[in-house]
Amino acid sequence: MENQVKYALKVQAIRPKGQTPKLYVYFPIPLAAAIGLKPGEEVQWELLDRGELHLVRKQVPATQAHLRARND
């Protein structure tokens, strides 16, 4: 991929009382908007190796063309 966009983020921990801590990562809104990712959509992690994960969408919606208004 030529024009690779990268988003740095930190893994966050939620520590509920009496429960095992859970780790979370957030999905940046600009990245979600670029691929049409919606809240509640099912995804899964694919572990490639210790340094690389892929996020895989269960169902990829059809792309929708966006028309831009021309300022003539």
Buried (B, 14 or more C-beta within 10 A) or exposed (E): EEEEEEEEEEEEEEEEEEEEEEEEEEBEEEEBEEEEBEEEBEEEEEEEEEEEEEEEEEEEEEEEEEEEEEEE
